[in-house]
Each structure stands twice: as structure tokens, then as C-alpha cells.
Amino acid sequence: MAASTHTVTNQAPPLVGYDVFTSDRALVEGVGRHLDPALLESARDELSLLGRASGSAQVQRWGEQANENPPVLHTHDRYGNRIDEVEFHPAWHRLLGKAVASGLTTAWSRPGGHLRRAAGFLVWTQAEGGHGCPVSMTHAAVPALRADPALAAEWEPRLTSTVYDAGLRPASQKAGAIFGMGMTEKQGGSDVRANTTRAQALAEDGTYALTGHKWFCSAPMSDGFLVLAQAGQGLTCFLVPRVLEDGSRNAFAIQRLKDKLGNKSNASSEVEFDGTWARRVGDEGRGVRTIIEMVAATRLDCVIGSAALMRQAVAQAVHHATYREAFGGKLVDKPLMRNVLADLALESEAATTLALRLAAAYDDGSEQEQAFLRLAVPAAKYWVTKRCTPLVGEALECLGGNGYVEESGMPRLLREAPLNSIWEGSGNVQALDVLRALQREPRALNAFLQEVGTARGADHRLDGAIKDLLTELADLEGIEGRARRLVERMALVLQGSLLVRYAPPEVADAFCASRLGRDWGAAFGTLPHSLDLAAVVERSAPGV
């Protein structure tokens, strides 16, 4: 066969060897906007270092290997002894180790920690999303453990350590610890109050024996887990260590690993408790209230994780279109492709901007910001995670047949995309949580309206959307059936307010015209043609 037939032309080079952080203008500007100037230089340096690693060929290969070689469950050793161990590919441990070493579990212990961590999580999980699950739960366990000062004093230094110490040993003997969570059960699902796992008090104060079944327990090789079980006074939160202080294994029978659509590198398991030793966290009967701060933090990570998937998908699509030629010119210069890419870029920037605003509110910690988060987190979790799957699907299509092939990496992004909408409460759970806050916590609505109202007068379409939202909010009777519509509008108004204040005029104009002004079709690529779409696309390019 003639060698000339194998000459490769008109193919985009791999998007590799670039700085994932500095190439993302919306992310860089958001960090500069929200972070204390005294911390900015060091934060940019650490994020750029992480960004270069995330965009490197080596780390991209780790992501591929971790998904090509999913975890394997070993229930027994060769002699028939129960061991309940999950074996991960070395690439998984490298990814998780780099995440921990980069401070992605230390947000609670350093100034500007939540914003810096959010930006780092957004950068690093673009390389591989599955290992973000234990990173997220380890980070989020800290506020729940603080319900018991003694437990927090014991465990928080381990969870916020920058040392990843793999292997099953007593946590007191390790330089760092990883946490998981077990809330849902097969008969209850999102309705955790229907859980049937029982907790029997033991002689030592605050200790219990658990008996029951957890339908989903992610990262089962973690050092500890926060779980819910029924105690004498009702649903209660407990800490379940994987290994007891005497070195013996706690009763933690892994029945199987879930065969999931995506998230292949991460082990999601079913576990049985049978006399499992646990320590109570918080008061009996207040399990939901105790664990709710962990849930809120992981919900924010769902927003950040979806923003990361969106950003990586958009970067791949724009990169491809920048190099690929069709019909006499570069794809990126074709008006219809430019419209698609600009529409995707708007969605991605709006998600990133909103995620960073929420992280900054955590750092602020004031009563006003806490009230704002009460509504903004579930609204953002609902909308941003919902937008992720169609965006990634459209970005995949921008690569044509190449995007449908596993080697492109786009199918892995697409399989990962629905997860964050389901994890930590699916869409209906988020919408109902917003309604609950509206009905019970008027301060939350006031804080939300003050936030979006900051941009009033800057864009007539935003002003009109705020007015329409106020009309919707004026009547909460029988609102459950239209809760999704209401929460969608709340999220869009919040995103629009942020972009009008902080994004370049061409980005804010395009967002308000389409998402708020209703000059938009049902699919991506239906923006008004009169907008400055070339500038929107150019801003989103990874710039390799």
C-alpha cells in the first residue's frame, strides 16, 4: 500500500501540554475578583502549577488508565477469609494523591480556602472526574464532624492533611485520611427518613452497633464514613471507621460494586452493616440537621464538577474547530459553527462564574452570605448540573465522528455528565429544597433578591426577568407543580446578574438576549445572529 495514502491532514492536534487554569479567562478573572489581593499571587501560582499538571500528557493518560481499568472488588482472600477490599489501578491513586497534595481537602483551614479549592477542583477534575468523589466527601465531612468538638479535634487534622496515605490501617496511624458517606438505602432513596438501618447503643457513651444495608456507598476504601441510622430518638448521624483502633476490620461487608453508566474509575458500592461499630455525631434524632452541612458542601461540588466538565468539553470543541477546515475555511470561522460554540461558551462561563460566587460566599461566612447560600446552592445545583449533559453532547457533536470515538475523550465526558444532577439529590429534590427555604426562611429570599438586584438597571432584559421572577414568587400556593420552572428562572436570573456585573459586554449581552430575553431556540447554536459571537468564542479558546 502506498505510504501517501496514510498521510494525515486536516486533523486537530491533541489538546495537551497546556495550562488548564491560565487558559480559562472566566476562571482566572473570577479568582482575581473574589480573592483577597494579598493571597492572589500565591493562589495564581499554585493554580497554574495544578493547571499545567492537569493539561499534561501524563495526567491525561492517568485519567484514561483509571477508567480503562475500573476498580475490582475482592470479598475474600485465598483462604476464604472476608476482606472486603477494592483494588484500584495505580493511576487512581496518583490522581487522588495529587488532589490531596494540592490542597483540595483543606478549604476549612486556610484563608480564602473555599475559593482556592473550588478553582483547583474545577481545574484538576477536568483531567478525570471519578476520583473527585472521595475528594469532595473528605472536604465536606469537616462541617458535619464539627457538631462534635471531640470528634472534630480527632479527625479534622487527618481530613485536611495534604498527605494521601492509602491502605487500610487505623486512622490514628496514618498521615492523612479520606472520607466517604452512606445515606441512601434501597427502600428509601432520597427519602432518607425512611431508612431502616438500626443503631443500638453500646456501653461506652456515644458508641453504637449498626445493623442495616446501604444501597450506595462511594469510595468504600475510605478511612471513615458518615452514615445515617435510626437510634432511640430517631434518625441520627454516625461516624463509621473502616478499621478499628486495635487494627481489626470493622464489620463492613461490601456486597457488590455498582456497574454505572459513567464514573467508572470510582467504586460505588452496596454495603452491609452487622454489628458495625460507630460513634454518634451530634444528638440523637438530629441526623439530617447534622449531616446537612456535608450535603450542602457536596452539592456545591456538583456545581463545580459540572462546570469543570462543561469547560473541558467547550475547550475541546473550540480547539477542534480552530484547526479543522471544511467547506473552504476553518470551522471556527463558519457562522453556524460559531453560533454553536458561542452558545456553549456562554453556558460554560455562566456555570463557572456562579460556582466561584458560591465558593466566595462560603469564605465570607457572614449571616447574609449564609442566607444567600441557602437558596443559591440548591438552585445552582439544579440548573448547572441539568445543563451539563446537553452541553457535553453538543460539544461532542462539534468534533463529528471523531467525537463519538473513545480516543477523543468526549464519550467519557458525556457518560460522566449526568452524575452531578443525580448525586446528592436529583432535580426534584433540589427544587423542593428551594421551595422549603422560600416557605420557611424569609431571610434566604431577601439575601437572594439583594444579590440579583445589585445589577438592576444595567440591562433591560435582566430587569424584566427579575420582575417576572418576583411575580412568580408572590404566589407560593400550589407551587410544587411549577417548582422546576421557578428554580430555573432563579438560577438564570442569578447567572445573568453575575455576568452583567463581571463579564465582558459581549458575553453579558448574549446571555441576557438568549437566556433572559427569550431570543433563543430549543437547541444550542440558536443565538441571535446580530451578537458579537466571534468575541465570545475567542474568549473561550484554550489558547494552545
C-alpha positions in Angstrom: 0.0 0.0 0.0 1.4 3.4 -0.9 2.6 5.4 2.0 0.9 8.5 0.6 -2.5 7.1 1.4 -1.6 7.3 5.1 -0.6 10.9 5.2 -2.8 12.6 7.9 -4.1 16.0 7.1 -6.8 18.3 8.4 -6.9 16.8 11.9 -6.7 18.9 15.0 -3.7 18.1 17.3 -4.4 16.8 20.7 -5.3 19.4 23.3 -2.4 18.6 25.6 0.5 20.3 27.2 -1.4 23.4 28.2 -2.3 25.3 31.4 -5.9 24.4 32.2 -6.1 27.3 34.7 -4.5 30.3 32.9 -6.2 29.3 29.6 -9.6 29.8 31.2 -10.3 33.5 31.3 -13.5 33.3 33.2 -11.9 31.3 35.9 -8.8 33.5 36.1 -10.9 36.6 36.4 -13.2 35.0 38.9 -10.3 34.1 41.2 -9.0 37.7 40.9 -12.4 39.2 41.6 -13.2 37.2 44.8 -9.9 36.5 46.4 -8.1 38.8 48.9 -5.4 40.7 46.9 -2.8 39.6 49.5 -3.5 36.0 48.6 -3.8 36.4 44.9 -0.2 35.9 43.7 0.3 32.7 45.6 -3.1 31.4 44.6 -2.4 32.0 40.9 0.9 30.3 41.2 -0.5 27.2 42.8 -3.5 27.1 40.4 -1.2 27.5 37.4 1.0 24.7 38.6 -2.0 22.5 39.0 -3.3 23.6 35.6 -0.1 22.6 33.9 -0.3 19.2 35.5 -4.0 18.8 34.6 -3.2 19.6 31.0 -0.2 17.4 30.7 0.1 14.3 28.7 1.0 12.2 31.7 -2.0 13.2 33.8 -4.4 12.8 30.8 -3.0 9.3 30.5 -3.7 8.7 34.2 -7.3 9.7 33.6 -7.6 7.2 30.7 -5.9 4.4 32.7 -8.2 4.9 35.7 -11.2 4.5 33.6 -9.9 1.7 31.3 -9.1 -0.3 34.5 -12.0 0.2 36.8 -11.9 -0.9 40.5 -12.2 -4.6 41.3 -13.9 -6.0 44.5 -12.2 -8.8 46.5 -14.6 -10.0 49.1 -12.4 -12.9 50.3 -8.8 -13.9 50.5 -7.5 -17.2 49.1 -8.3 -18.9 52.3 -11.9 -17.8 52.4 -11.5 -15.0 55.0 -13.7 -12.0 54.4 -11.5 -9.0 53.5 -13.9 -6.6 51.6 -11.2 -4.8 49.7 -11.4 -2.8 46.5 -8.4 -2.7 44.2 -7.7 0.4 42.2 -5.4 1.0 39.3 -2.2 2.9 40.3 -3.4 5.8 38.2 -6.4 6.3 40.5 -4.0 6.6 43.5 -1.8 9.1 41.6 -4.8 11.3 40.7 -6.2 11.2 44.3 -2.8 11.8 45.7 -2.2 14.8 43.6 -5.6 16.2 44.5 -4.9 15.9 48.2 -1.4 17.2 47.9 -2.8 20.2 46.1 -5.0 21.2 49.0 -8.3 20.1 47.6 -9.4 18.9 51.0 -8.0 21.9 53.0 -10.6 24.6 52.4 -11.7 24.9 56.0 -8.2 25.6 57.4 -6.7 28.4 55.3 -7.7 32.0 54.2 -9.7 32.1 51.0 -9.7 28.3 51.2 -13.1 27.7 49.6 -12.5 29.9 46.6 -9.0 28.5 46.0 -10.2 24.9 46.5 -13.2 25.5 44.1 -10.9 26.8 41.4 -8.4 23.9 42.0 -11.2 21.4 41.9 -12.5 22.8 38.7 -9.1 22.7 37.1 -8.0 19.2 38.4 -11.2 17.3 37.7 -11.0 18.2 34.1 -8.4 15.5 33.8 -10.6 12.9 35.4 -13.9 13.2 37.3 -14.3 10.0 39.2 -11.7 10.5 41.9 -13.4 13.8 42.7 -16.0 11.9 44.7 -13.7 11.0 47.7 -12.0 14.4 47.4 -15.4 16.0 47.7 -16.7 13.9 50.6 -13.4 14.3 52.5 -13.7 18.1 52.2 -17.4 18.1 53.0 -17.2 15.9 56.1 -15.5 18.6 58.2 -18.5 20.8 59.0 -20.6 17.8 59.9 -17.9 16.5 62.3 -17.8 19.9 64.0 -21.1 19.0 65.5 -19.0 17.0 68.0 -15.9 19.1 69.0 -14.1 16.0 70.3 -14.6 14.1 67.0 -13.6 17.2 65.0 -10.4 17.6 67.0 -9.5 14.0 66.3 -10.5 13.7 62.6 -10.2 17.2 61.1 -6.4 17.3 61.0 -6.5 14.0 59.2 -9.1 15.1 56.6 -7.3 18.4 55.9 -3.9 16.8 55.6 -2.1 17.2 52.3 -0.7 13.7 52.5 -2.6 10.9 50.8 -2.0 7.7 52.8 -3.6 4.8 51.1 -4.3 1.4 52.7 -6.5 0.0 55.5 -4.9 0.9 58.8 -6.2 2.6 62.0 -6.7 6.3 61.1 -4.5 7.3 64.1 -1.5 5.6 62.4 -2.0 7.5 59.1 -0.6 10.8 57.9 -4.0 11.6 56.2 -7.5 10.2 55.9 -10.2 10.0 53.2 -13.9 10.0 54.0 -17.0 8.6 52.4 -20.7 8.7 53.0 -23.6 6.3 53.2 -27.1 7.9 53.3 -29.4 6.2 50.8 -31.0 2.8 51.2 -32.8 0.7 48.7 -36.3 1.2 50.2 -35.8 5.0 50.7 -33.6 6.6 48.1 -33.7 10.3 48.5 -36.2 10.0 51.4 -33.6 9.3 54.0 -36.1 9.4 56.8 -37.4 6.1 55.5 -34.0 4.5 56.3 -34.2 1.2 58.2 -30.6 0.8 59.4 -30.7 0.5 63.2 -28.3 1.8 65.8 -28.1 0.0 69.2 -26.3 2.0 71.9 -23.3 0.3 73.5 -21.9 0.6 77.0 -19.4 3.3 76.1 -21.1 6.7 75.8 -21.6 7.8 72.2 -20.9 4.4 70.7 -23.3 2.2 68.8 -23.6 -1.0 66.8 -25.2 -0.6 63.4 -27.2 -3.1 61.5 -28.5 -2.5 58.0 -27.9 -2.1 54.3 -26.6 1.0 52.4 -27.7 1.0 48.7 -25.0 3.5 47.7 -21.7 3.9 49.4 -19.0 5.6 47.3 -15.2 5.2 47.8 -15.5 2.1 50.1 -11.8 2.0 50.8 -12.0 5.3 52.7 -10.9 5.6 56.3 -14.2 6.7 57.6 -17.8 7.2 56.6 -20.7 9.4 57.8 -23.9 7.4 57.7 -27.5 7.8 58.9 -29.3 5.2 61.1 -32.3 5.0 63.3 -31.4 5.4 67.0 -33.7 5.6 70.0 -34.7 9.2 69.4 -34.9 8.9 65.6 -32.6 9.3 62.6 -29.1 10.0 63.7 -25.7 10.7 62.1 -22.7 8.3 62.9 -19.1 8.0 62.1 -18.1 4.5 60.9 -14.3 3.9 60.8 -13.2 1.3 58.3 -10.5 0.0 60.6 -10.8 0.0 64.4 -8.1 1.3 66.7 -6.9 -2.1 67.6 -6.2 -2.8 64.0 -9.1 -5.1 63.4 -11.5 -4.5 60.4 -14.9 -3.0 61.3 -17.9 -5.0 60.1 -18.2 -3.5 56.6 -19.3 -6.1 54.1 -19.1 -4.9 50.5 -21.7 -6.9 48.7 -21.0 -5.6 45.2 -19.8 -2.7 43.1 -22.3 -0.8 41.0 -22.0 -1.1 37.2 -22.6 2.5 36.3 -23.2 4.5 33.2 -20.0 6.5 33.8 -17.8 7.5 36.7 -16.1 4.2 36.0 -12.9 4.9 37.9 -14.8 5.4 41.2 -16.1 2.5 43.2 -19.7 2.9 44.2 -20.8 0.0 46.4 -23.5 -1.7 48.3 -22.5 -2.4 51.9 -24.0 -4.3 54.8 -23.6 -3.4 58.5 -23.9 -6.2 61.0 -22.8 -5.1 64.5 -20.7 -2.4 62.9 -19.0 -0.1 65.5 -19.9 3.6 65.1 -19.6 6.8 67.0 -22.6 9.2 67.2 -22.1 12.6 65.6 -24.4 15.3 67.0 -27.6 14.5 69.0 -29.9 11.5 68.5 -32.8 12.3 66.2 -31.0 15.2 64.5 -29.1 13.2 61.9 -30.4 15.2 58.9 -29.5 18.5 60.6 -26.1 17.2 61.5 -25.2 15.9 58.0 -26.9 18.7 56.1 -23.7 20.9 56.0 -21.9 18.0 54.4 -24.7 17.7 51.9 -24.6 21.4 51.1 -20.8 21.3 50.5 -21.1 18.3 48.2 -23.9 19.9 46.3 -21.6 22.9 45.6 -19.1 20.4 44.4 -21.7 19.1 42.0 -21.9 22.6 40.6 -18.1 22.9 40.4 -17.8 19.4 38.9 -20.3 20.2 36.2 -18.7 23.5 35.4 -15.4 21.6 35.0 -17.0 19.1 32.6 -18.6 21.9 30.6 -15.3 23.8 30.4 -13.3 20.8 29.2 -16.0 20.0 26.6 -16.0 23.6 25.3 -12.2 23.7 25.3 -12.1 20.5 23.2 -14.8 21.8 20.8 -13.3 25.2 20.2 -9.8 23.7 19.9 -11.1 21.2 17.2 -12.9 23.9 15.3 -9.9 26.2 15.4 -7.8 23.6 13.5 -10.3 21.8 11.4 -11.1 23.0 7.9 -14.3 22.4 6.0 -16.0 24.0 3.0 -13.1 26.3 2.2 -12.2 27.6 5.7 -11.7 27.0 9.4 -14.7 25.6 11.2 -14.4 28.2 13.9 -15.0 30.9 11.3 -18.2 29.4 9.9 -21.2 31.4 11.1 -23.3 28.5 12.1 -20.5 26.7 13.9 -19.5 29.9 15.6 -23.1 30.3 16.9 -22.9 26.8 18.4 -19.5 27.4 20.0 -20.6 30.8 21.4 -23.7 29.3 22.9 -21.7 26.5 24.6 -19.2 29.0 25.8 -21.9 31.2 27.4 -23.3 28.2 29.3 -19.8 27.3 30.5 -18.8 30.8 31.6 -22.1 31.3 33.4 -21.6 28.0 35.3 -18.0 28.9 36.3 -18.9 32.4 37.4 -21.8 31.1 39.6 -19.7 28.3 41.1 -17.0 30.8 42.2 -19.5 33.2 43.6 -20.9 30.5 45.8 -17.4 29.4 47.0 -16.6 33.1 47.8 -19.8 33.2 49.9 -18.5 30.2 52.0 -15.3 32.1 52.6 -17.2 35.2 53.7 -19.2 33.3 56.3 -21.4 36.2 57.2 -25.1 35.7 58.1 -26.1 37.5 54.9 -23.9 35.2 52.8 -25.1 32.1 54.6 -28.7 33.1 53.9 -27.8 33.6 50.3 -26.3 30.2 50.0 -29.4 28.6 51.4 -31.3 29.3 48.2 -28.4 29.8 45.8 -26.8 26.4 46.3 -29.8 24.2 45.5 -30.9 26.5 42.7 -27.4 26.3 41.2 -27.2 22.6 41.8 -30.5 22.1 40.0 -29.7 24.2 36.9 -26.0 23.9 36.3 -26.0 20.1 36.6 -29.1 19.9 34.3 -27.3 21.9 31.6 -24.2 19.8 31.7 -25.4 16.8 29.7 -26.9 18.6 26.7 -23.8 20.9 26.6 -21.3 18.0 26.5 -23.5 16.2 23.9 -23.4 19.2 21.6 -19.7 19.7 22.2 -19.1 16.1 21.2 -21.0 16.7 18.0 -18.7 19.6 17.1 -16.0 17.0 16.7 -18.2 15.0 14.4 -17.4 11.3 14.1 -14.1 11.9 15.9 -16.0 13.0 19.0 -18.0 9.7 19.1 -14.8 7.7 19.2 -13.4 6.8 22.7 -9.9 8.1 21.8 -11.2 11.6 21.7 -12.2 11.5 25.4 -15.5 13.1 24.7 -17.6 9.9 25.3 -16.1 9.7 28.8 -17.2 13.3 29.5 -20.6 12.5 28.2 -21.0 9.5 30.4 -19.9 11.5 33.4 -22.2 14.4 32.7 -25.5 13.2 34.2 -23.9 12.1 37.5 -23.8 15.5 39.3 -27.5 16.0 38.6 -28.3 12.8 40.4 -25.7 12.7 43.2 -26.7 14.5 46.4 -30.3 14.8 45.4 -31.7 14.8 41.9 -33.5 17.7 40.2 -36.8 17.3 42.0 -35.1 17.1 45.4 -33.3 20.4 44.7 -36.4 22.1 43.5 -38.3 21.0 46.6 -35.5 22.2 48.8 -35.7 25.7 47.2 -39.5 25.7 48.0 -38.8 24.7 51.6 -36.4 27.5 52.0 -38.8 30.0 50.4 -41.6 29.0 52.8 -39.6 28.7 56.0 -36.6 31.1 55.7 -37.5 34.6 54.5 -34.0 35.8 55.1 -32.8 33.5 52.4 -35.1 35.1 49.8 -34.1 38.6 50.9 -30.4 37.7 50.6 -31.0 36.2 47.1 -33.0 39.2 45.9 -30.4 41.6 47.2 -27.8 39.7 45.3 -29.6 39.7 41.9 -30.8 43.3 42.5 -27.3 44.6 42.6 -27.3 44.6 38.8 -30.7 46.2 38.3 -30.7 48.9 35.7 -27.7 47.5 33.8 -29.7 45.5 31.3 -33.4 45.8 30.5 -33.8 42.1 29.8 -32.4 41.3 33.3 -34.7 43.8 34.8 -37.7 42.2 33.1 -36.6 38.8 34.2 -36.3 40.0 37.8 -39.8 41.5 37.6 -41.2 38.2 36.2 -39.5 36.3 39.0 -41.0 38.5 41.7 -44.4 37.8 40.2 -43.8 34.1 40.4 -42.6 34.3 44.0 -45.6 36.3 45.0 -47.8 33.2 44.9 -46.4 30.1 46.6 -49.8 28.3 46.8 -49.8 25.1 44.8 -46.3 25.9 43.6 -44.9 22.4 43.8 -46.0 21.5 40.3 -44.2 24.5 38.8 -41.2 24.3 41.1 -38.7 23.4 38.3 -39.7 26.4 36.2 -39.3 28.7 39.2 -35.9 27.3 40.2 -34.7 27.5 36.6 -35.7 31.2 36.4 -34.0 31.9 39.8 -30.7 30.3 38.6 -30.8 32.1 35.2 -31.5 35.5 36.9 -28.6 34.9 39.3 -26.3 34.0 36.4 -27.4 37.0 34.4 -26.9 39.3 37.3 -23.3 38.0 37.8 -22.4 38.2 34.1 -23.9 41.7 33.7 -21.6 42.8 36.6 -18.5 40.9 35.8 -18.3 39.5 32.3 -17.3 41.4 29.1 -20.2 43.2 27.5 -20.4 40.8 24.6 -20.8 37.8 27.0 -23.4 39.6 29.2 -25.3 40.8 26.1 -25.5 37.4 24.5 -26.6 35.7 27.8 -29.3 38.2 28.5 -30.6 38.2 25.0 -30.9 34.4 24.9 -31.5 33.2 28.4 -33.4 36.1 29.7 -34.7 37.9 26.6 -36.1 34.7 25.2 -34.4 35.2 21.8 -33.2 31.6 21.8 -34.2 28.3 20.3 -34.5 24.9 21.9 -31.0 23.7 20.9 -27.6 25.2 21.3 -26.5 27.3 18.3 -29.6 29.4 18.1 -28.3 32.8 19.4 -29.4 36.0 17.7 -27.0 36.4 14.7 -26.5 40.1 15.4 -24.4 39.4 18.6 -20.6 39.6 18.7 -20.3 35.9 18.7 -16.7 35.8 17.4 -15.5 37.6 20.6 -17.4 35.1 22.8 -15.8 32.2 21.1 -12.3 33.7 21.1 -12.6 34.3 24.9 -13.3 30.6 25.4 -10.4 29.2 23.4 -7.9 27.2 25.4 -5.1 29.0 23.5 -2.7 26.2 22.9 
